[in-house]
Amino acid sequence: MYRNKALLGLGLVLLIAWAGAAHGQATKSFTGKITEIARGTQLDVGKSGTFYMVRLEEYPNIEFRLASEDAVRFGVVAAGGPAQVVTSKMSKGLGWKVKLTCDTHKTGSLKNPVYKVISLVRLGD
């Protein structure tokens, strides 16, 4: 009886440890200075909508995508109208040093991957 409880307890501990490790691998972080902010359409394959693309100086070949609502909420851009071009007045985050937390499931090519941004933290200018 005690042996079964011990094995069950060990099994639960291993399951929790495995789940925690798997959850920790669901995101990837990048730190750098924002050098470009642009607007585009299509956030994910099969989904259409407006998004903002951000490039970091330290990762020039990687495209980071933010949903429009997130870009405004994080303060990267000012809320704007339907214009497709991001003006310098709208690009509030240009030059910011930031930490981006992204979904690890990237799209695009190996040379030019695209990551969906989950969280953005401003570290300074």
N, C-alpha and C positions, 0 to 999 in steps of 0.2 A: 504494500500500500504506500509506504513512504518512498519507495523507489519510483513508483509511477508519478507521484507528486513532484519529486526532484527532477525527473525527466521532463515533465510538463513545464515546470518552472524554467528549466534550462532552454527548452524549446521556445518559450515565450520571450526570454531574454535575447536569444539569437534572432528571433523574428523582429523584435523591436530594433535591434542593432542593424539588421539588414535594411529595414524600412528607413531608418535614419540616414544610413549611408546612401541609399538610392535617392532619397529626397535631397540630400546635399549636392548631388550631381545634376540636379534639374536646372541649375543656373550657372552662368559663367560671368565673371566680372571683368571689366575693362576700365582702365583709368587713363585719362588723357585730356588734351586741350581741344575744344571744338573749333574746327577750322572751316566747316561748311554746314549750312542748313539749307535744305531744299524741300520742295513740296512735290508729292507725287500721288498717283492713284494705284490702288491694289495693295492691301496689307498682307494678305496671305494668298496662297494658291486657291483659286475658286471663290475668293471673297473680294469684293471690290469696295472701295472707299478711299477717302483721302488720308494720307499719312505724311509725316515729316521724316526726311532722311537727314541723318547727322553723320559727319565724318570726324574722326579724331586724328590729330597730328601724328600720334604714335602708331596708328593703325590705318594708313592711307588707303589700303586696298579693301577694307571692311566697311560695309554699309550697315548702319544701325537705323532701324525704323521704329518710330513712335507713332501711336495713334494720335490723331489731331487733338483729342481731348487731353491726352497725357502730356503732349508737348506744351499746351497752354497751362495745364495744372502744374507742371514742373517749372514753368517760367521760361522755357527755352525760346518760345515765340509769344508775341502778343496776339490776343484774339483778333482775327482778321475776317474779312469778308470772303467772297468767292474767288478772289484773284488767285491765279495759279502761281504767280511769281512771289517769292518771299523777299520783301524789301529790307533794306538795312534797318529801317525803323522797326520792323517786325522781329528781326533776328536778335532778340535780347540776349541769347546765350552764346553768341559768337565770341570766342576768346576765353570762355569759362573753362576752368579745369574741373572735370567731373568724374564721377565713378558711375559707370553704367552696369546695371545688372540685367543680363539678357537670358532668354530661353536658350538652352544648349542646342535645340533643334534648329540648325541653321539651314538656309536655302541658298540658292545661287551656286556659283561654281567654286571649285577648290581655291582658285586664285583670287576670286572676288566674292567671299561669303557675305550673306545677309543675315543679320541677327535681329530678332524682335526684342525691343527694350521693355523690360518689366518695371524697372525702377531707375531713377536718375537722382544722384546726390551731387550738389554743387560743393566743390572742395575749396574754391577760391578763384581768383582771376589769373 
